[in-house]
Amino acid sequence: MLACSLSWAAACGTNQPGGDGRKVFRYGARTGSAKSLDPVKQFDAASAELIQNVYDTLLEYHYLKRPYELTPSLLSKMPELSADGLTYRFELRAGVRFADDPCFPGGKGRVLTSDDVIYSFKRFADANTNEQSYVLWQGAVVGMDEFREQTRKLGKAVRYDRLEIAGVRKLDAQRFTIRLNHPNPLALLPLAASQLAIHPREAVEHYREEFERHPVGTGAFRMKVYSRRGVVILTKNPDYFGVYPSEGAPGDAQRGLLASAGKRLPLLDEVHMPLLEETQPAILQFLVGQLEWVAMDRDNFLKMAYRDERGFHLKGDFARKFTIYSEPMLSMEYFFFNMDDPLVGKNRALRQAIAYAFDNAGFISEMKNGRGAVLRSPVPLPIAGSQSDVEYDWYDHDLELAKRKLVEAGYPGGKGLPPITIEYRASNTSVRQEFEYRRANLAKLGVKLVPNFQTFSAFLDRVDRGNFQMMSGGWQADYPDAENFYQLLYSKNKRPGPNAGNYNDREYDALFEQMKAMPNGPERYALFAKMVSLLERDVPMVFTYSPIAVGMNQRWIKNFKRNMMIDTPFKYFDLDTAKQSKGFY
């Protein structure tokens, strides 16, 4: 198989597809199928990486600056806040157009207006349309929660033209205001999330159920080919308004990241995104120049790379041909217990035993090649309020304590304990290897784990229905604030929301509501510590590690900087076609 793959790739001819001078970027890290391309119906990374390229949000994260900073996207400038801290005033960028599409009269895309923003807000808040992501703005905007309840009561009879959100007011075609329930330092952050991407009424009404497969946006790219299981092709939007940033973080100029400053975006003509669920085929295509960007898995890391006190490096000839990148992710991996399950949900000591038995430090070392950090709270290390700022008590790997807890749970040595099933959101080699490590951890305790490997869609369906005991999950920041991670355990976010385990604790909820609108600092961090102490007591979730993204690029990529708030920032990338045509030599 290896020889066949390499022979096929070598026989393809040039490194550049088509050989016609177009800049075609081939992405090798699309590992899952999108659930929906309707912004308000998606809540998964596979969908978001497409939506963020064909749609725009009012705000976005600056591509180069660190720490991550909000900047205008569809807006002409940052919103202005009233003196009482409650009303934001917005002004849209002039002349932004939706992509040409049959949903518009004559197939010609029209200019974006305030009506489109308000329509998108209403669909986001509609309980019949958005089951999962409303938590991003819940309780924030005057009248939005009430609007949501009215849509729930009206069901399919809801008419947006007869129902308003009290706190959202249109001033004219380009300007509008949003009034908050209370001063809130987090209020603007959801406006950069893909779930609040702006979309036109005409497309929703024209395509109906097909809208989730036929996106119509203002983004840097248009959807040329959409295939859930095949190759997605994005093509350049010639009407896109964006330009490459003219400033960045310290050192960006020296790294050549400002060479494209002021140029009209996007710089690529097309992006090809094949579905590559297994890492090995992606690596093989990358090694012979058929992909530009690829992630690195455990087995190939051992062959191709190493880590020392200075960071991650490629070995030998790989270092000559390719570049390696690494960046702490704004995400965490975890296991949720179903608190409604009669076994794991009703036996706290059993959950505590499992938490002690998991060897997360060993997992990172052996299964992730050091590409991660053990978590003692649900907050990834780069985000304010994580264990870098607050000291937390959590479960260190301790098999003896785990055994004592299992006795307390009523199952000494595992005697009489039925097998426990863990739901996984994929079935590839990496996921199976990870399960085997966890299985071996708990086998030493006397607990038998059984896996259920499935497609991502099947996994989401099972979890939403509450048909599980344990689930392996991952959460990537919708915005870089600790609140976005603590809300995973807030009772009002119970499934089908992000609190998939249906954890419910009044004290935790009260602390969450108190800290939600607080600025970062010692007072807020003290509340975080109390919240983690409750999670340590109840163990509704075992947070395991925060990943470090490590991957490889071809040397002909220009402007590449890993941005953890923009998964696929294709609009900023460029290709050195002269280098690309020469290949590795």
Secondary structure as a PSIPRED ss2 file (coil, helix, strand):
# PSIPRED VFORMAT (PSIPRED V4.0)

   1 M C   1.000  0.000  0.000
   2 L H   0.000  1.000  0.000
   3 A H   0.000  1.000  0.000
   4 C H   0.000  1.000  0.000
   5 S H   0.000  1.000  0.000
   6 L H   0.000  1.000  0.000
   7 S H   0.000  1.000  0.000
   8 W H   0.000  1.000  0.000
   9 A H   0.000  1.000  0.000
  10 A H   0.000  1.000  0.000
  11 A H   0.000  1.000  0.000
  12 C C   1.000  0.000  0.000
  13 G C   1.000  0.000  0.000
  14 T C   1.000  0.000  0.000
  15 N C   1.000  0.000  0.000
  16 Q C   1.000  0.000  0.000
  17 P H   0.000  1.000  0.000
  18 G H   0.000  1.000  0.000
  19 G H   0.000  1.000  0.000
  20 D C   1.000  0.000  0.000
  21 G C   1.000  0.000  0.000
  22 R C   1.000  0.000  0.000
  23 K C   1.000  0.000  0.000
  24 V E   0.000  0.000  1.000
  25 F E   0.000  0.000  1.000
  26 R E   0.000  0.000  1.000
  27 Y E   0.000  0.000  1.000
  28 G C   1.000  0.000  0.000
  29 A C   1.000  0.000  0.000
  30 R C   1.000  0.000  0.000
  31 T C   1.000  0.000  0.000
  32 G C   1.000  0.000  0.000
  33 S C   1.000  0.000  0.000
  34 A C   1.000  0.000  0.000
  35 K C   1.000  0.000  0.000
  36 S C   1.000  0.000  0.000
  37 L C   1.000  0.000  0.000
  38 D C   1.000  0.000  0.000
  39 P H   0.000  1.000  0.000
  40 V H   0.000  1.000  0.000
  41 K H   0.000  1.000  0.000
  42 Q C   1.000  0.000  0.000
  43 F C   1.000  0.000  0.000
  44 D C   1.000  0.000  0.000
  45 A H   0.000  1.000  0.000
  46 A H   0.000  1.000  0.000
  47 S H   0.000  1.000  0.000
  48 A H   0.000  1.000  0.000
  49 E H   0.000  1.000  0.000
  50 L H   0.000  1.000  0.000
  51 I H   0.000  1.000  0.000
  52 Q H   0.000  1.000  0.000
  53 N H   0.000  1.000  0.000
  54 V H   0.000  1.000  0.000
  55 Y C   1.000  0.000  0.000
  56 D C   1.000  0.000  0.000
  57 T C   1.000  0.000  0.000
  58 L C   1.000  0.000  0.000
  59 L E   0.000  0.000  1.000
  60 E E   0.000  0.000  1.000
  61 Y E   0.000  0.000  1.000
  62 H C   1.000  0.000  0.000
  63 Y C   1.000  0.000  0.000
  64 L C   1.000  0.000  0.000
  65 K C   1.000  0.000  0.000
  66 R C   1.000  0.000  0.000
  67 P C   1.000  0.000  0.000
  68 Y C   1.000  0.000  0.000
  69 E C   1.000  0.000  0.000
  70 L E   0.000  0.000  1.000
  71 T E   0.000  0.000  1.000
  72 P E   0.000  0.000  1.000
  73 S C   1.000  0.000  0.000
  74 L C   1.000  0.000  0.000
  75 L E   0.000  0.000  1.000
  76 S C   1.000  0.000  0.000
  77 K C   1.000  0.000  0.000
  78 M C   1.000  0.000  0.000
  79 P C   1.000  0.000  0.000
  80 E E   0.000  0.000  1.000
  81 L E   0.000  0.000  1.000
  82 S C   1.000  0.000  0.000
  83 A C   1.000  0.000  0.000
  84 D C   1.000  0.000  0.000
  85 G C   1.000  0.000  0.000
  86 L C   1.000  0.000  0.000
  87 T E   0.000  0.000  1.000
  88 Y E   0.000  0.000  1.000
  89 R E   0.000  0.000  1.000
  90 F E   0.000  0.000  1.000
  91 E E   0.000  0.000  1.000
  92 L E   0.000  0.000  1.000
  93 R C   1.000  0.000  0.000
  94 A C   1.000  0.000  0.000
  95 G C   1.000  0.000  0.000
  96 V C   1.000  0.000  0.000
  97 R E   0.000  0.000  1.000
  98 F C   1.000  0.000  0.000
  99 A C   1.000  0.000  0.000
 100 D C   1.000  0.000  0.000
 101 D C   1.000  0.000  0.000
 102 P C   1.000  0.000  0.000
 103 C C   1.000  0.000  0.000
 104 F C   1.000  0.000  0.000
 105 P H   0.000  1.000  0.000
 106 G H   0.000  1.000  0.000
 107 G H   0.000  1.000  0.000
 108 K C   1.000  0.000  0.000
 109 G C   1.000  0.000  0.000
 110 R C   1.000  0.000  0.000
 111 V E   0.000  0.000  1.000
 112 L C   1.000  0.000  0.000
 113 T C   1.000  0.000  0.000
 114 S H   0.000  1.000  0.000
 115 D H   0.000  1.000  0.000
 116 D H   0.000  1.000  0.000
 117 V H   0.000  1.000  0.000
 118 I H   0.000  1.000  0.000
 119 Y H   0.000  1.000  0.000
 120 S H   0.000  1.000  0.000
 121 F H   0.000  1.000  0.000
 122 K H   0.000  1.000  0.000
 123 R H   0.000  1.000  0.000
 124 F H   0.000  1.000  0.000
 125 A H   0.000  1.000  0.000
 126 D C   1.000  0.000  0.000
 127 A C   1.000  0.000  0.000
 128 N C   1.000  0.000  0.000
 129 T C   1.000  0.000  0.000
 130 N C   1.000  0.000  0.000
 131 E C   1.000  0.000  0.000
 132 Q C   1.000  0.000  0.000
 133 S H   0.000  1.000  0.000
 134 Y H   0.000  1.000  0.000
 135 V H   0.000  1.000  0.000
 136 L H   0.000  1.000  0.000
 137 W C   1.000  0.000  0.000
 138 Q C   1.000  0.000  0.000
 139 G C   1.000  0.000  0.000
 140 A C   1.000  0.000  0.000
 141 V E   0.000  0.000  1.000
 142 V C   1.000  0.000  0.000
 143 G C   1.000  0.000  0.000
 144 M H   0.000  1.000  0.000
 145 D H   0.000  1.000  0.000
 146 E H   0.000  1.000  0.000
 147 F H   0.000  1.000  0.000
 148 R H   0.000  1.000  0.000
 149 E H   0.000  1.000  0.000
 150 Q H   0.000  1.000  0.000
 151 T H   0.000  1.000  0.000
 152 R H   0.000  1.000  0.000
 153 K H   0.000  1.000  0.000
 154 L H   0.000  1.000  0.000
 155 G H   0.000  1.000  0.000
 156 K H   0.000  1.000  0.000
 157 A H   0.000  1.000  0.000
 158 V C   1.000  0.000  0.000
 159 R C   1.000  0.000  0.000
 160 Y H   0.000  1.000  0.000
 161 D H   0.000  1.000  0.000
 162 R H   0.000  1.000  0.000
 163 L C   1.000  0.000  0.000
 164 E C   1.000  0.000  0.000
 165 I C   1.000  0.000  0.000
 166 A C   1.000  0.000  0.000
 167 G C   1.000  0.000  0.000
 168 V E   0.000  0.000  1.000
 169 R E   0.000  0.000  1.000
 170 K E   0.000  0.000  1.000
 171 L C   1.000  0.000  0.000
 172 D C   1.000  0.000  0.000
 173 A C   1.000  0.000  0.000
 174 Q C   1.000  0.000  0.000
 175 R E   0.000  0.000  1.000
 176 F E   0.000  0.000  1.000
 177 T E   0.000  0.000  1.000
 178 I E   0.000  0.000  1.000
 179 R E   0.000  0.000  1.000
 180 L E   0.000  0.000  1.000
 181 N C   1.000  0.000  0.000
 182 H C   1.000  0.000  0.000
 183 P C   1.000  0.000  0.000
 184 N C   1.000  0.000  0.000
 185 P C   1.000  0.000  0.000
 186 L C   1.000  0.000  0.000
 187 A C   1.000  0.000  0.000
 188 L C   1.000  0.000  0.000
 189 L H   0.000  1.000  0.000
 190 P H   0.000  1.000  0.000
 191 L H   0.000  1.000  0.000
 192 A H   0.000  1.000  0.000
 193 A C   1.000  0.000  0.000
 194 S H   0.000  1.000  0.000
 195 Q H   0.000  1.000  0.000
 196 L H   0.000  1.000  0.000
 197 A C   1.000  0.000  0.000
 198 I C   1.000  0.000  0.000
 199 H C   1.000  0.000  0.000
 200 P C   1.000  0.000  0.000
 201 R H   0.000  1.000  0.000
 202 E H   0.000  1.000  0.000
 203 A H   0.000  1.000  0.000
 204 V H   0.000  1.000  0.000
 205 E H   0.000  1.000  0.000
 206 H H   0.000  1.000  0.000
 207 Y H   0.000  1.000  0.000
 208 R H   0.000  1.000  0.000
 209 E H   0.000  1.000  0.000
 210 E H   0.000  1.000  0.000
 211 F H   0.000  1.000  0.000
 212 E H   0.000  1.000  0.000
 213 R H   0.000  1.000  0.000
 214 H C   1.000  0.000  0.000
 215 P C   1.000  0.000  0.000
 216 V C   1.000  0.000  0.000
 217 G C   1.000  0.000  0.000
 218 T C   1.000  0.000  0.000
 219 G C   1.000  0.000  0.000
 220 A C   1.000  0.000  0.000
 221 F E   0.000  0.000  1.000
 222 R E   0.000  0.000  1.000
 223 M E   0.000  0.000  1.000
 224 K E   0.000  0.000  1.000
 225 V E   0.000  0.000  1.000
 226 Y C   1.000  0.000  0.000
 227 S C   1.000  0.000  0.000
 228 R C   1.000  0.000  0.000
 229 R C   1.000  0.000  0.000
 230 G C   1.000  0.000  0.000
 231 V E   0.000  0.000  1.000
 232 V E   0.000  0.000  1.000
 233 I E   0.000  0.000  1.000
 234 L E   0.000  0.000  1.000
 235 T E   0.000  0.000  1.000
 236 K E   0.000  0.000  1.000
 237 N C   1.000  0.000  0.000
 238 P C   1.000  0.000  0.000
 239 D C   1.000  0.000  0.000
 240 Y C   1.000  0.000  0.000
 241 F C   1.000  0.000  0.000
 242 G C   1.000  0.000  0.000
 243 V E   0.000  0.000  1.000
 244 Y C   1.000  0.000  0.000
 245 P C   1.000  0.000  0.000
 246 S C   1.000  0.000  0.000
 247 E C   1.000  0.000  0.000
 248 G C   1.000  0.000  0.000
 249 A C   1.000  0.000  0.000
 250 P C   1.000  0.000  0.000
 251 G C   1.000  0.000  0.000
 252 D C   1.000  0.000  0.000
 253 A C   1.000  0.000  0.000
 254 Q C   1.000  0.000  0.000
 255 R C   1.000  0.000  0.000
 256 G C   1.000  0.000  0.000
 257 L C   1.000  0.000  0.000
 258 L C   1.000  0.000  0.000
 259 A C   1.000  0.000  0.000
 260 S C   1.000  0.000  0.000
 261 A C   1.000  0.000  0.000
 262 G C   1.000  0.000  0.000
 263 K C   1.000  0.000  0.000
 264 R E   0.000  0.000  1.000
 265 L C   1.000  0.000  0.000
 266 P C   1.000  0.000  0.000
 267 L C   1.000  0.000  0.000
 268 L C   1.000  0.000  0.000
 269 D C   1.000  0.000  0.000
 270 E E   0.000  0.000  1.000
 271 V E   0.000  0.000  1.000
 272 H E   0.000  0.000  1.000
 273 M E   0.000  0.000  1.000
 274 P E   0.000  0.000  1.000
 275 L C   1.000  0.000  0.000
 276 L C   1.000  0.000  0.000
 277 E C   1.000  0.000  0.000
 278 E C   1.000  0.000  0.000
 279 T H   0.000  1.000  0.000
 280 Q H   0.000  1.000  0.000
 281 P H   0.000  1.000  0.000
 282 A H   0.000  1.000  0.000
 283 I H   0.000  1.000  0.000
 284 L H   0.000  1.000  0.000
 285 Q H   0.000  1.000  0.000
 286 F H   0.000  1.000  0.000
 287 L H   0.000  1.000  0.000
 288 V C   1.000  0.000  0.000
 289 G C   1.000  0.000  0.000
 290 Q C   1.000  0.000  0.000
 291 L C   1.000  0.000  0.000
 292 E C   1.000  0.000  0.000
 293 W E   0.000  0.000  1.000
 294 V E   0.000  0.000  1.000
 295 A E   0.000  0.000  1.000
 296 M C   1.000  0.000  0.000
 297 D C   1.000  0.000  0.000
 298 R H   0.000  1.000  0.000
 299 D H   0.000  1.000  0.000
 300 N H   0.000  1.000  0.000
 301 F H   0.000  1.000  0.000
 302 L H   0.000  1.000  0.000
 303 K H   0.000  1.000  0.000
 304 M H   0.000  1.000  0.000
 305 A E   0.000  0.000  1.000
 306 Y E   0.000  0.000  1.000
 307 R E   0.000  0.000  1.000
 308 D E   0.000  0.000  1.000
 309 E C   1.000  0.000  0.000
 310 R C   1.000  0.000  0.000
 311 G E   0.000  0.000  1.000
 312 F E   0.000  0.000  1.000
 313 H E   0.000  0.000  1.000
 314 L E   0.000  0.000  1.000
 315 K C   1.000  0.000  0.000
 316 G H   0.000  1.000  0.000
 317 D H   0.000  1.000  0.000
 318 F H   0.000  1.000  0.000
 319 A H   0.000  1.000  0.000
 320 R H   0.000  1.000  0.000
 321 K H   0.000  1.000  0.000
 322 F E   0.000  0.000  1.000
 323 T E   0.000  0.000  1.000
 324 I E   0.000  0.000  1.000
 325 Y E   0.000  0.000  1.000
 326 S E   0.000  0.000  1.000
 327 E E   0.000  0.000  1.000
 328 P E   0.000  0.000  1.000
 329 M C   1.000  0.000  0.000
 330 L C   1.000  0.000  0.000
 331 S E   0.000  0.000  1.000
 332 M E   0.000  0.000  1.000
 333 E E   0.000  0.000  1.000
 334 Y E   0.000  0.000  1.000
 335 F E   0.000  0.000  1.000
 336 F E   0.000  0.000  1.000
 337 F E   0.000  0.000  1.000
 338 N C   1.000  0.000  0.000
 339 M C   1.000  0.000  0.000
 340 D C   1.000  0.000  0.000
 341 D C   1.000  0.000  0.000
 342 P C   1.000  0.000  0.000
 343 L C   1.000  0.000  0.000
 344 V C   1.000  0.000  0.000
 345 G C   1.000  0.000  0.000
 346 K C   1.000  0.000  0.000
 347 N C   1.000  0.000  0.000
 348 R H   0.000  1.000  0.000
 349 A H   0.000  1.000  0.000
 350 L H   0.000  1.000  0.000
 351 R H   0.000  1.000  0.000
 352 Q H   0.000  1.000  0.000
 353 A H   0.000  1.000  0.000
 354 I H   0.000  1.000  0.000
 355 A H   0.000  1.000  0.000
 356 Y H   0.000  1.000  0.000
 357 A H   0.000  1.000  0.000
 358 F C   1.000  0.000  0.000
 359 D C   1.000  0.000  0.000
 360 N H   0.000  1.000  0.000
 361 A H   0.000  1.000  0.000
 362 G H   0.000  1.000  0.000
 363 F H   0.000  1.000  0.000
 364 I H   0.000  1.000  0.000
 365 S H   0.000  1.000  0.000
 366 E H   0.000  1.000  0.000
 367 M H   0.000  1.000  0.000
 368 K C   1.000  0.000  0.000
 369 N C   1.000  0.000  0.000
 370 G C   1.000  0.000  0.000
 371 R C   1.000  0.000  0.000
 372 G E   0.000  0.000  1.000
 373 A E   0.000  0.000  1.000
 374 V E   0.000  0.000  1.000
 375 L C   1.000  0.000  0.000
 376 R C   1.000  0.000  0.000
 377 S C   1.000  0.000  0.000
 378 P C   1.000  0.000  0.000
 379 V C   1.000  0.000  0.000
 380 P C   1.000  0.000  0.000
 381 L C   1.000  0.000  0.000
 382 P C   1.000  0.000  0.000
 383 I C   1.000  0.000  0.000
 384 A C   1.000  0.000  0.000
 385 G C   1.000  0.000  0.000
 386 S C   1.000  0.000  0.000
 387 Q C   1.000  0.000  0.000
 388 S C   1.000  0.000  0.000
 389 D C   1.000  0.000  0.000
 390 V C   1.000  0.000  0.000
 391 E C   1.000  0.000  0.000
 392 Y C   1.000  0.000  0.000
 393 D C   1.000  0.000  0.000
 394 W C   1.000  0.000  0.000
 395 Y C   1.000  0.000  0.000
 396 D C   1.000  0.000  0.000
 397 H C   1.000  0.000  0.000
 398 D C   1.000  0.000  0.000
 399 L H   0.000  1.000  0.000
 400 E H   0.000  1.000  0.000
 401 L H   0.000  1.000  0.000
 402 A H   0.000  1.000  0.000
 403 K H   0.000  1.000  0.000
 404 R H   0.000  1.000  0.000
 405 K H   0.000  1.000  0.000
 406 L H   0.000  1.000  0.000
 407 V H   0.000  1.000  0.000
 408 E H   0.000  1.000  0.000
 409 A C   1.000  0.000  0.000
 410 G C   1.000  0.000  0.000
 411 Y C   1.000  0.000  0.000
 412 P H   0.000  1.000  0.000
 413 G H   0.000  1.000  0.000
 414 G H   0.000  1.000  0.000
 415 K C   1.000  0.000  0.000
 416 G C   1.000  0.000  0.000
 417 L C   1.000  0.000  0.000
 418 P C   1.000  0.000  0.000
 419 P C   1.000  0.000  0.000
 420 I E   0.000  0.000  1.000
 421 T E   0.000  0.000  1.000
 422 I E   0.000  0.000  1.000
 423 E E   0.000  0.000  1.000
 424 Y E   0.000  0.000  1.000
 425 R C   1.000  0.000  0.000
 426 A C   1.000  0.000  0.000
 427 S C   1.000  0.000  0.000
 428 N C   1.000  0.000  0.000
 429 T H   0.000  1.000  0.000
 430 S H   0.000  1.000  0.000
 431 V H   0.000  1.000  0.000
 432 R H   0.000  1.000  0.000
 433 Q H   0.000  1.000  0.000
 434 E H   0.000  1.000  0.000
 435 F H   0.000  1.000  0.000
 436 E H   0.000  1.000  0.000
 437 Y H   0.000  1.000  0.000
 438 R H   0.000  1.000  0.000
 439 R H   0.000  1.000  0.000
 440 A H   0.000  1.000  0.000
 441 N H   0.000  1.000  0.000
 442 L H   0.000  1.000  0.000
 443 A H   0.000  1.000  0.000
 444 K C   1.000  0.000  0.000
 445 L C   1.000  0.000  0.000
 446 G C   1.000  0.000  0.000
 447 V C   1.000  0.000  0.000
 448 K C   1.000  0.000  0.000
 449 L E   0.000  0.000  1.000
 450 V E   0.000  0.000  1.000
 451 P E   0.000  0.000  1.000
 452 N E   0.000  0.000  1.000
 453 F E   0.000  0.000  1.000
 454 Q C   1.000  0.000  0.000
 455 T C   1.000  0.000  0.000
 456 F H   0.000  1.000  0.000
 457 S H   0.000  1.000  0.000
 458 A H   0.000  1.000  0.000
 459 F H   0.000  1.000  0.000
 460 L H   0.000  1.000  0.000
 461 D H   0.000  1.000  0.000
 462 R H   0.000  1.000  0.000
 463 V H   0.000  1.000  0.000
 464 D H   0.000  1.000  0.000
 465 R C   1.000  0.000  0.000
 466 G C   1.000  0.000  0.000
 467 N C   1.000  0.000  0.000
 468 F C   1.000  0.000  0.000
 469 Q C   1.000  0.000  0.000
 470 M E   0.000  0.000  1.000
 471 M E   0.000  0.000  1.000
 472 S E   0.000  0.000  1.000
 473 G E   0.000  0.000  1.000
 474 G E   0.000  0.000  1.000
 475 W E   0.000  0.000  1.000
 476 Q E   0.000  0.000  1.000
 477 A C   1.000  0.000  0.000
 478 D C   1.000  0.000  0.000
 479 Y C   1.000  0.000  0.000
 480 P C   1.000  0.000  0.000
 481 D C   1.000  0.000  0.000
 482 A C   1.000  0.000  0.000
 483 E H   0.000  1.000  0.000
 484 N H   0.000  1.000  0.000
 485 F H   0.000  1.000  0.000
 486 Y H   0.000  1.000  0.000
 487 Q H   0.000  1.000  0.000
 488 L H   0.000  1.000  0.000
 489 L H   0.000  1.000  0.000
 490 Y C   1.000  0.000  0.000
 491 S H   0.000  1.000  0.000
 492 K H   0.000  1.000  0.000
 493 N H   0.000  1.000  0.000
 494 K E   0.000  0.000  1.000
 495 R C   1.000  0.000  0.000
 496 P C   1.000  0.000  0.000
 497 G C   1.000  0.000  0.000
 498 P C   1.000  0.000  0.000
 499 N E   0.000  0.000  1.000
 500 A C   1.000  0.000  0.000
 501 G C   1.000  0.000  0.000
 502 N C   1.000  0.000  0.000
 503 Y C   1.000  0.000  0.000
 504 N C   1.000  0.000  0.000
 505 D C   1.000  0.000  0.000
 506 R H   0.000  1.000  0.000
 507 E H   0.000  1.000  0.000
 508 Y H   0.000  1.000  0.000
 509 D H   0.000  1.000  0.000
 510 A H   0.000  1.000  0.000
 511 L H   0.000  1.000  0.000
 512 F H   0.000  1.000  0.000
 513 E H   0.000  1.000  0.000
 514 Q H   0.000  1.000  0.000
 515 M H   0.000  1.000  0.000
 516 K C   1.000  0.000  0.000
 517 A C   1.000  0.000  0.000
 518 M C   1.000  0.000  0.000
 519 P C   1.000  0.000  0.000
 520 N C   1.000  0.000  0.000
 521 G C   1.000  0.000  0.000
 522 P H   0.000  1.000  0.000
 523 E H   0.000  1.000  0.000
 524 R H   0.000  1.000  0.000
 525 Y H   0.000  1.000  0.000
 526 A H   0.000  1.000  0.000
 527 L H   0.000  1.000  0.000
 528 F H   0.000  1.000  0.000
 529 A H   0.000  1.000  0.000
 530 K H   0.000  1.000  0.000
 531 M H   0.000  1.000  0.000
 532 V H   0.000  1.000  0.000
 533 S H   0.000  1.000  0.000
 534 L H   0.000  1.000  0.000
 535 L H   0.000  1.000  0.000
 536 E H   0.000  1.000  0.000
 537 R H   0.000  1.000  0.000
 538 D H   0.000  1.000  0.000
 539 V C   1.000  0.000  0.000
 540 P C   1.000  0.000  0.000
 541 M E   0.000  0.000  1.000
 542 V E   0.000  0.000  1.000
 543 F E   0.000  0.000  1.000
 544 T E   0.000  0.000  1.000
 545 Y E   0.000  0.000  1.000
 546 S E   0.000  0.000  1.000
 547 P E   0.000  0.000  1.000
 548 I E   0.000  0.000  1.000
 549 A E   0.000  0.000  1.000
 550 V E   0.000  0.000  1.000
 551 G E   0.000  0.000  1.000
 552 M E   0.000  0.000  1.000
 553 N E   0.000  0.000  1.000
 554 Q E   0.000  0.000  1.000
 555 R C   1.000  0.000  0.000
 556 W C   1.000  0.000  0.000
 557 I E   0.000  0.000  1.000
 558 K E   0.000  0.000  1.000
 559 N C   1.000  0.000  0.000
 560 F C   1.000  0.000  0.000
 561 K C   1.000  0.000  0.000
 562 R C   1.000  0.000  0.000
 563 N C   1.000  0.000  0.000
 564 M C   1.000  0.000  0.000
 565 M C   1.000  0.000  0.000
 566 I C   1.000  0.000  0.000
 567 D C   1.000  0.000  0.000
 568 T C   1.000  0.000  0.000
 569 P C   1.000  0.000  0.000
 570 F H   0.000  1.000  0.000
 571 K H   0.000  1.000  0.000
 572 Y H   0.000  1.000  0.000
 573 F C   1.000  0.000  0.000
 574 D E   0.000  0.000  1.000
 575 L E   0.000  0.000  1.000
 576 D C   1.000  0.000  0.000
 577 T H   0.000  1.000  0.000
 578 A H   0.000  1.000  0.000
 579 K H   0.000  1.000  0.000
 580 Q H   0.000  1.000  0.000
 581 S H   0.000  1.000  0.000
 582 K H   0.000  1.000  0.000
 583 G C   1.000  0.000  0.000
 584 F C   1.000  0.000  0.000
 585 Y C   1.000  0.000  0.000
